[in-house]
Amino acid sequence: MQPKEVKAQPKEKVETERDMRRAVKMITEVWMKVGIEKLDSHEGVTVKALLDSGMTGLFADRKFVEKHGFKMQKLDRPVNIRNVDSTKNSGGTITHEIEVNIYF
């Protein structure tokens, strides 16, 4: 197989393509509807969840958990949370966990 010949493009076109690439917004977040179901009653709620956030676990807002009546269990030791820039998260430590089924 012979290599294809590459022709140089006019400078104006190259600059236009470069400017176009800069103008395109990169997708930085991926959201998906998922279901969260209580283990005991199988009651559930559908939520919009952030996928691939870079987190090492699954997290839910305490107000959301309380509002929907999920049973919380206190952790033996709180989990400190740091942001991507290594600062402490303004939400504080994680003190409880819930057990749920997640489906999509």
N, C-alpha and C positions, 0 to 999 in steps of 0.2 A: 504494500500500500504506500503510495507516495504522499508526502505532506501537502496540505492545501496551501495555496499561495495566499498570503495576507496582504491586502492593499491598504496603504495609509489613507486615513480619512482626513478631509479638510479640517483645519484647526477649529473653525466655527462649530462644526458638529460635535467634536470632542468636548468643547467647553459647554455646549448645551446639555449633553448627556451627563457631564460631571455636575452641573447645576441641578439637573433633574434628580440625580441620586441624593444630593444634599437635601432637596425639598421633600423627599419621601420620608414620612414618619415611620420609624421602626416600631414594630409591635413589641411592647415591653410588658404587657400583661395579657394573660389568657384567663378568661372567666368561663365557667360552665355551670349549668343548673345541676344540682345533685340533691338526692334525698337523704335525710338523716332520720333514722328510726330508733325509737326507744326499744331496748331489749325486752322489757317486761310486758308492755302493753302493745307493742308494734305500732303505736301511734307515730306519725312522722310529720315532717315538714320539708318542703322543697326550698332550697336556698341557692343563691348565686355564690359560687366558691372560686377563689383565686387558685389557679393551678400553677405548679412549678414556680413558686415564689422564692425558692432557694432555702426555705425553712427545712429543718431536719425533723419536723413532726407536724401533726395536725392540731390546729388551735381553733377555739371558738370563743367569741366574746361572752363574758360572764353575764351581761345583761340579757343577751339572746338566750343563753342557757336557762336562766331563771324565768324569763318570760314564757318559754315553751315547756317548762316543767321537767327538764332533764335532771336526773338524780346525780348530784355531785359527790365525789368521794375526796376527802382531804388527803393530799400527798404527805408522806412521811417527812420529806424535805422539800421546801419551795425550790422552784427552778428559776434561776436568774436569766433574764432575756436581754440580749444585746442586739442593737441594730447593726446593719451592714457596715457602718463606720465605727463600730466598737463602742458607741455610747450606750448607756443604759436606756432601755425602752421606757417611755413615759407611762406605759400601762402597768409598770411594776412587775413583780414576780408572779409566776404561775403557782397557785396554791392548791388547786383542785383538778380532778380529772373526771371525765364522763366516759361511759362505754356505750357505743351506738353502732348500729349497722349503717353503712354508707352505700348508696346505690346510685347509679346514673344510667 
